Amino acid sequence: MTNVLIVGCGGLGGKVAELLSSVGHAVTGVRVSDKPAIATVNCIQADVTEVTSLASLEQVFPDVVIYCVAANEQTDDSYRMHYVDGLRNVLNTQSENANLQHVFFVSSTRVYGQKTQDLLDEATLAIPSDFGGERLLEAEQLLKEMSCGSTTIRLSGIYGAGRRYLVNLAKAPERWPQSNKWTNRIHLDDAARFITFLCEQVSAGKAVEDCYIGTDDIPVLQHDVLRWLATKLSVTQPNIQVGNDLGGKRLSNQRLHDVGFQLMYKSYQDGYSEMLKDA
């Protein structure tokens, strides 16, 4: 059994907490919300941006920390407070923890801001193009100061329960973008399963890499996804002529496969078909 501290027990972190506790690990979750906690998880109400609220974490002594916090606003200040300062605040509570073996930081593929048609992977230099990518990359650098093992998990666009942006956009053709771009995504369930999988690798004494891209098998053009969804939803598609000046990026998940993880939803068609069926 591994003692796991999950900082950020919301939609994604909460699923990870449930998965880990279901296979016998002792899980402590930190959440800013006062909503009812997960039944099988010991939850602490605290805010990573408020140092004094984290004092009790000094007595938790986890073997593994999973930092899975989300900024509450799309602003530079919010990203700095939640990702950089927040992560630093949590790591400071573990400075005397001799049990700590590994820290996982859930980041984003937003750190890749370059515009290219090349297939990007973990060895590709991350060149942020906005404040979000810059702050996430800054937070990732904090892990390199740790004396224990650490892994950054860069997730692409998450969809699934409660995350229906493209489904809603497909229903409103008048809002479709006039340009096209490459997009990458991962189903919420697969994102939670992958984080859980890596944590179990560490628990079993197996080696993990210092960085993974968490995304499905198929980078795809946004309009291809919208048109596929519109067909499934019986929505009349707009007559939009998009050019060849493609934006976005194409991401490789080869390292995810190399570590032995199996996706449930290998493409957007797999995942959205399941969503539409449930709806």
Phi, psi and chi 1 to 4 in degrees:
 res  aa     phi    psi   chi1   chi2   chi3   chi4
   1 MET       -  135.6  179.6 -176.5   72.7      -
   2 THR  -111.2  137.5  -60.6      -      -      -
   3 ASN   -87.4  117.9  -68.0  -46.1      -      -
   4 VAL  -118.2  131.4 -176.8      -      -      -
   5 LEU  -106.8  118.4  174.3   65.2      -      -
   6 ILE  -108.5  112.3  -59.2  179.1      -      -
   7 VAL   -96.2  109.8 -176.4      -      -      -
   8 GLY   106.6   72.1      -      -      -      -
   9 CYS   -95.9   59.2 -103.6      -      -      -
  10 GLY   -95.2 -138.6      -      -      -      -
  11 GLY   -60.5  -51.1      -      -      -      -
  12 LEU   -78.6  -52.6  176.6   57.8      -      -
  13 GLY   -60.7  -35.2      -      -      -      -
  14 GLY   -64.5  -39.2      -      -      -      -
  15 LYS   -65.9  -39.8  -80.7 -172.5  172.8  -68.8
  16 VAL   -62.9  -42.6  175.6      -      -      -
  17 ALA   -60.0  -44.8      -      -      -      -
  18 GLU   -64.0  -41.6  -69.7  175.5  -24.2      -
  19 LEU   -64.9  -45.2  -71.5  170.7      -      -
  20 LEU   -67.3  -41.5  -74.2  170.8      -      -
  21 SER   -67.9  -29.7   61.8      -      -      -
  22 SER   -69.9  -19.5   72.1      -      -      -
  23 VAL  -108.4   18.7  -68.5      -      -      -
  24 GLY    98.3    4.0      -      -      -      -
  25 HIS   -83.3  149.5  -61.6  -65.9      -      -
  26 ALA   -86.6  116.7      -      -      -      -
  27 VAL  -116.8  130.5 -179.4      -      -      -
  28 THR  -114.7  127.4  -61.0      -      -      -
  29 GLY  -111.3  145.9      -      -      -      -
  30 VAL  -115.8  128.0  176.1      -      -      -
  31 ARG  -144.3  144.4   52.1 -168.3  -70.6  160.6
  32 VAL   -80.4  -22.2   69.5      -      -      -
  33 SER   -75.5  150.0  171.3      -      -      -
  34 ASP  -100.7   14.6   59.7   -3.0      -      -
  35 LYS   -66.7  159.0  -66.8  179.9 -179.8  178.3
  36 PRO   -50.9  134.3  -27.4   35.6      -      -
  37 ALA   -78.4  169.1      -      -      -      -
  38 ILE   -70.2  132.3  -58.2  165.3      -      -
  39 ALA   -58.2  -38.6      -      -      -      -
  40 THR   -93.3    8.3   56.3      -      -      -
  41 VAL  -125.2  133.6  175.9      -      -      -
  42 ASN   -78.0  111.7  173.7   36.1      -      -
  43 CYS  -106.7  140.4  -80.3      -      -      -
  44 ILE  -116.5  128.3  -62.6  171.2      -      -
  45 GLN   -86.8  117.6 -173.9  179.1   -1.6      -
  46 ALA  -158.4  164.3      -      -      -      -
  47 ASP  -123.8  120.7 -173.7  -21.9      -      -
  48 VAL   -63.5  -18.5  -62.1      -      -      -
  49 THR   -86.6   -5.7   68.8      -      -      -
  50 GLU  -115.9  102.9  -61.4  -69.8  -19.5      -
  51 VAL   -57.0  -42.1  175.3      -      -      -
  52 THR   -64.1  -28.3   55.3      -      -      -
  53 SER   -73.3  -13.0   75.1      -      -      -
  54 LEU   -96.7    3.3  -60.1  171.7      -      -
  55 ALA   -56.1  -36.7      -      -      -      -
  56 SER   -66.6  -19.3   61.8      -      -      -
  57 LEU   -67.1  -19.8  -61.4 -170.8      -      -
  58 GLU   -66.6  -16.2  -63.0  176.6    3.1      -
  59 GLN  -105.4    9.6  -54.1  -55.7  -42.7      -
  60 VAL   -87.6  -40.6  176.5      -      -      -
  61 PHE    53.2   58.9  -57.6  110.0      -      -
  62 PRO   -74.6  157.4   30.3  -36.5      -      -
  63 ASP   -82.5  -32.0  -57.1  -54.5      -      -
  64 VAL  -134.9  137.0  173.1      -      -      -
  65 VAL  -113.5  131.5  172.3      -      -      -
  66 ILE  -116.6  114.5  -60.2  172.9      -      -
  67 TYR   -98.1  110.7 -167.5   84.9      -      -
  68 CYS  -132.3   46.4 -167.3      -      -      -
  69 VAL   -89.5  149.0  168.3      -      -      -
  70 ALA  -117.8  137.4      -      -      -      -
  71 ALA   -64.1  144.8      -      -      -      -
  72 ASN   -91.5   -3.9   58.8    6.1      -      -
  73 GLU  -146.3  153.6  -67.1  180.0   -9.8      -
  74 GLN   -88.9   65.2  -74.0  -66.6  -42.6      -
  75 THR  -133.9  157.5   64.8      -      -      -
  76 ASP   -62.4  -41.5 -174.2   35.5      -      -
  77 ASP   -61.0  -43.9  -78.9  -14.5      -      -
  78 SER   -65.7  -41.0 -178.3      -      -      -
  79 TYR   -65.3  -41.7  -92.4   62.6      -      -
  80 ARG   -63.2  -45.8  173.8 -176.8   52.4   77.1
  81 MET   -65.7  -41.0  -68.3  169.7   60.2      -
  82 HIS   -86.6  -36.4  -72.5   86.9      -      -
  83 TYR   -95.1  -46.4  -66.6  114.3      -      -
  84 VAL   -84.9  -63.7 -175.8      -      -      -
  85 ASP   -64.4  -40.8  -62.7  -18.0      -      -
  86 GLY   -62.4  -46.6      -      -      -      -
  87 LEU   -61.8  -43.7  177.9   59.7      -      -
  88 ARG   -61.2  -41.5 -177.2 -175.4  -67.5  111.9
  89 ASN   -61.0  -43.2  -68.0  -19.5      -      -
  90 VAL   -67.3  -44.7  168.8      -      -      -
  91 LEU   -61.7  -34.2  -65.5 -179.8      -      -
  92 ASN   -63.6  -30.9  -75.2  -18.4      -      -
  93 THR   -70.2  -15.2   69.5      -      -      -
  94 GLN  -106.6   13.7  -58.6  -57.8  -54.3      -
  95 SER   -63.9  -25.7   60.4      -      -      -
  96 GLU  -105.4   12.5  -56.7  -60.6  -38.1      -
  97 ASN   -88.5  102.0  179.6    8.5      -      -
  98 ALA   -74.7  -13.3      -      -      -      -
  99 ASN   -82.4  -17.5  -62.3  -26.6      -      -
 100 LEU   -65.2  120.0 -172.3   59.2      -      -
 101 GLN  -102.2  -35.2  -59.2  172.1   19.1      -
 102 HIS  -156.4  144.8 -150.8   93.1      -      -
 103 VAL  -122.6  127.9  175.7      -      -      -
 104 PHE  -106.3  129.9  -69.6   99.1      -      -
 105 PHE  -114.5  119.9  172.1   60.7      -      -
 106 VAL   -85.3  107.3  180.0      -      -      -
 107 SER  -106.7 -156.0 -176.0      -      -      -
 108 SER  -146.5  151.9  166.0      -      -      -
 109 THR   -71.6    2.4   55.6      -      -      -
 110 ARG   -61.3  -18.6 -171.9  169.5  176.7  173.0
 111 VAL   -66.6  -19.1  -62.5      -      -      -
 112 TYR   -91.6   95.1  -61.1  107.2      -      -
 113 GLY   -98.1   -4.5      -      -      -      -
 114 GLN   -70.3  147.7   53.3  -96.8   58.9      -
 115 LYS  -100.1  112.4 -177.9  178.7  178.1 -179.1
 116 THR  -157.0  155.9  175.7      -      -      -
 117 GLN   -93.8   -0.5  -61.6  -57.6  -56.7      -
 118 ASP   -69.7  154.4  -65.7  -22.6      -      -
 119 LEU   -83.9  119.6 -169.1   63.9      -      -
 120 LEU   -94.3  142.9  -51.1 -177.7      -      -
 121 ASP  -136.6 -169.7   60.7   19.0      -      -
 122 GLU   -66.3  -22.4  -67.1   85.2   -7.2      -
 123 ALA   -82.1  -11.3      -      -      -      -
 124 THR   -73.5  132.5  -55.5      -      -      -
 125 LEU   -61.3  126.4  179.5   65.6      -      -
 126 ALA   -78.2  121.8      -      -      -      -
 127 ILE  -122.9   92.3  -53.1  175.1      -      -
 128 PRO   -63.6  149.9  -17.7   30.9      -      -
 129 SER  -117.8    2.3   62.1      -      -      -
 130 ASP  -151.2  174.9   62.4   10.1      -      -
 131 PHE   -61.5  -34.7   68.9   84.1      -      -
 132 GLY   -62.5  -49.3      -      -      -      -
 133 GLY   -63.5  -37.9      -      -      -      -
 134 GLU   -64.6  -44.1  -70.3  171.7   -4.9      -
 135 ARG   -69.0  -39.2  -67.2  -57.7 -174.6 -176.5
 136 LEU   -63.3  -42.1  -73.9  163.1      -      -
 137 LEU   -65.9  -37.0 -165.2   58.5      -      -
 138 GLU   -62.5  -41.8 -175.5  178.9   -9.0      -
 139 ALA   -64.7  -40.5      -      -      -      -
 140 GLU   -58.1  -34.8  -69.2 -178.0   12.2      -
 141 GLN   -65.1  -26.0  -62.5  -55.8  -48.9      -
 142 LEU   -63.5  -30.7  -66.3  178.0      -      -
 143 LEU   -65.1  -28.4  -62.4 -172.3      -      -
 144 LYS   -69.0  -14.9  -59.2 -176.5 -175.2  -56.2
 145 GLU   -87.5   -6.2  -57.4  171.6   10.1      -
 146 MET   -77.1  143.6  -59.1  -66.7  -63.9      -
 147 SER   -82.9  -16.5   57.3      -      -      -
 148 CYS   -93.9 -179.6   65.2      -      -      -
 149 GLY   -70.4  156.4      -      -      -      -
 150 SER  -153.4  150.4   63.1      -      -      -
 151 THR  -143.3  132.3  -62.2      -      -      -
 152 THR   -97.1  131.6  -67.6      -      -      -
 153 ILE  -113.8  106.9  -54.9  170.6      -      -
 154 ARG   -92.0  102.2  -66.2  170.3  173.9  167.2
 155 LEU   -87.8  141.7  -63.2  179.2      -      -
 156 SER   -84.4 -165.5   62.1      -      -      -
 157 GLY   -61.4  121.0      -      -      -      -
 158 ILE   -89.0  133.6  -58.4  174.9      -      -
 159 TYR  -133.9  165.9   70.3  103.8      -      -
 160 GLY   138.6 -151.9      -      -      -      -
 161 ALA   -54.3  120.5      -      -      -      -
 162 GLY    78.6   -1.7      -      -      -      -
 163 ARG  -124.4   86.1  -61.6  173.0 -176.9 -110.8
 164 ARG  -121.0   31.5  -60.2  173.4   58.3   86.5
 165 TYR   -54.8  -51.7  170.8   73.4      -      -
 166 LEU   -71.7  -31.5  -77.0  179.4      -      -
 167 VAL   -62.7  -46.4  173.0      -      -      -
 168 ASN   -66.2  -36.5  -66.4  -27.9      -      -
 169 LEU   -67.4  -38.7 -176.7   59.3      -      -
 170 ALA   -61.9  -29.5      -      -      -      -
 171 LYS   -77.3  -10.4  -66.8  177.8 -179.8  178.1
 172 ALA  -125.5   74.3      -      -      -      -
 173 PRO   -56.1  -27.3  -23.9   34.0      -      -
 174 GLU   -65.4  -14.5   70.2  -80.7    2.1      -
 175 ARG  -102.2   -0.7  -66.4  175.1   42.5 -135.9
 176 TRP   -63.3  139.6  -71.4   18.8      -      -
 177 PRO   -64.8  149.4   23.8  -33.7      -      -
 178 GLN   -82.4   -9.4  -63.8  -61.2  -52.2      -
 179 SER  -115.3  168.5   59.5      -      -      -
 180 ASN  -117.3  155.5 -148.2   -6.2      -      -
 181 LYS  -156.3  157.6   65.6  177.2 -178.3  179.0
 182 TRP   -73.3  139.7  -70.5  104.0      -      -
 183 THR  -132.9  155.1   62.7      -      -      -
 184 ASN  -135.2  146.7  -54.1  -96.4      -      -
 185 ARG  -151.4  164.2   76.6 -149.8   73.9 -109.7
 186 ILE  -143.7  137.7 -173.5  168.2      -      -
 187 HIS   -68.3  143.8 -166.3  -77.6      -      -
 188 LEU   -52.7  -42.4  176.1   62.9      -      -
 189 ASP   -64.8  -39.7  -69.1  -12.9      -      -
 190 ASP   -69.1  -37.3  -85.8  -26.5      -      -
 191 ALA   -61.3  -45.4      -      -      -      -
 192 ALA   -65.3  -41.5      -      -      -      -
 193 ARG   -65.3  -36.6  -70.4  176.3   58.6 -110.5
 194 PHE   -69.1  -43.5 -176.0   48.7      -      -
 195 ILE   -61.1  -43.6  -63.7  168.2      -      -
 196 THR   -61.5  -44.3  -59.2      -      -      -
 197 PHE   -57.8  -46.8  175.4   87.5      -      -
 198 LEU   -65.2  -38.5  -69.1  177.2      -      -
 199 CYS   -62.5  -40.1 -175.2      -      -      -
 200 GLU   -69.6  -31.9  -67.4 -137.1   83.5      -
 201 GLN   -60.1  -46.8  -66.6  -70.7  100.4      -
 202 VAL   -63.4  -43.3  169.2      -      -      -
 203 SER   -59.1  -33.6  178.8      -      -      -
 204 ALA   -86.7    3.8      -      -      -      -
 205 GLY    78.4   17.3      -      -      -      -
 206 LYS   -92.0  151.3  -62.4  179.6 -179.8  179.3
 207 ALA   -77.1  141.7      -      -      -      -
 208 VAL  -128.6  156.4  -63.0      -      -      -
 209 GLU   -76.4  167.5  -59.8  -77.8   -2.5      -
 210 ASP   -83.8   -7.8   62.8   -7.3      -      -
 211 CYS  -156.0  138.2 -178.7      -      -      -
 212 TYR  -135.6  142.5  -69.7   93.1      -      -
 213 ILE   -92.1  123.2  -69.1  174.5      -      -
 214 GLY  -101.8   99.2      -      -      -      -
 215 THR  -152.4  165.4 -168.4      -      -      -
 216 ASP   -81.3 -172.1   71.0   17.7      -      -
 217 ASP   -80.3  -14.8  -70.5  -12.5      -      -
 218 ILE  -129.2  100.2  -56.9  178.8      -      -
 219 PRO   -62.4  142.1  -16.5   29.9      -      -
 220 VAL  -148.0  152.0   62.8      -      -      -
 221 LEU   -72.4  139.8  -68.3  171.9      -      -
 222 GLN   -58.0  -40.7 -174.4  179.4   45.2      -
 223 HIS   -67.9  -27.6  -86.1  -98.7      -      -
 224 ASP   -64.7  -41.1  -70.7   -7.8      -      -
 225 VAL   -66.5  -45.0 -178.0      -      -      -
 226 LEU   -62.6  -41.9  -70.1  172.2      -      -
 227 ARG   -69.5  -37.0  -66.3 -168.5 -178.0  -78.5
 228 TRP   -64.6  -45.2 -177.1   86.4      -      -
 229 LEU   -64.5  -41.5  -76.0  169.0      -      -
 230 ALA   -61.0  -40.5      -      -      -      -
 231 THR   -61.8  -45.1  -61.4      -      -      -
 232 LYS   -64.3  -31.9  -68.7  -68.3 -175.5 -179.2
 233 LEU   -94.2    2.0  -65.3  165.0      -      -
 234 SER    58.4   42.1  -60.7      -      -      -
 235 VAL  -100.0  133.7  172.3      -      -      -
 236 THR   -67.1  126.6  -59.2      -      -      -
 237 GLN   -86.7  141.9  -59.4  179.5   26.2      -
 238 PRO   -75.0  157.4   29.6  -35.9      -      -
 239 ASN   -92.7   79.5 -176.5   22.5      -      -
 240 ILE  -106.1  125.7  -61.8  175.8      -      -
 241 GLN  -100.4  105.3  -59.1  -61.8  -38.7      -
 242 VAL   -94.9  145.2  -67.8      -      -      -
 243 GLY   -82.3 -174.3      -      -      -      -
 244 ASN   -94.9    1.3  -65.8  -38.5      -      -
 245 ASP   -82.7   78.6 -175.0   22.8      -      -
 246 LEU   -80.8  135.6  -57.8  175.2      -      -
 247 GLY  -101.0 -164.1      -      -      -      -
 248 GLY    74.4 -160.8      -      -      -      -
 249 LYS  -152.2  160.5   58.5 -151.5  172.0 -135.9
 250 ARG  -113.2  128.6  -62.0  163.8   60.4 -123.1
 251 LEU  -115.1  142.1  -60.6  172.4      -      -
 252 SER   -98.0  138.7  166.8      -      -      -
 253 ASN  -113.0   26.3   66.6   -2.7      -      -
 254 GLN   -58.8  -39.3 -174.3   57.6   51.4      -
 255 ARG   -65.5  -34.8 -174.2  175.5  -73.9 -175.4
 256 LEU   -58.5  -44.3  172.2  149.5      -      -
 257 HIS   -70.2  -36.6  -73.5  -66.3      -      -
 258 ASP   -62.1  -30.6  -71.0  -16.1      -      -
 259 VAL   -80.0   -7.5   77.6      -      -      -
 260 GLY   101.2   11.7      -      -      -      -
 261 PHE   -83.5  141.5 -178.2   70.3      -      -
 262 GLN  -114.4  120.8  -61.7  -67.2  -38.8      -
 263 LEU   -72.9  142.7  -69.5  161.3      -      -
 264 MET   -80.5  -37.0  -71.2  176.3   61.0      -
 265 TYR  -121.3   97.6  -55.0  105.0      -      -
 266 LYS   -79.7  -17.4  -62.4 -179.3  179.1 -178.8
 267 SER  -144.7  168.7   73.3      -      -      -
 268 TYR   -62.1  -31.6   72.4   93.7      -      -
 269 GLN   -65.6  -39.0  -65.2 -179.9   -5.1      -
 270 ASP   -62.9  -50.1  -64.5  -26.1      -      -
 271 GLY   -70.6  -44.7      -      -      -      -
 272 TYR   -71.5  -30.2  -78.7  114.6      -      -
 273 SER   -60.3  -41.8  -69.4      -      -      -
 274 GLU   -66.0  -41.7 -168.2   70.0   19.8      -
 275 MET   -62.1  -45.7  -76.1  178.0   63.8      -
 276 LEU   -68.7  -33.6  -63.3  179.2      -      -
 277 LYS   -64.8  -43.8 -178.5  175.9   67.1  176.5
 278 ASP   -65.3  -34.5  -69.7  -16.8      -      -
 279 ALA   -69.4      -      -      -      -      -
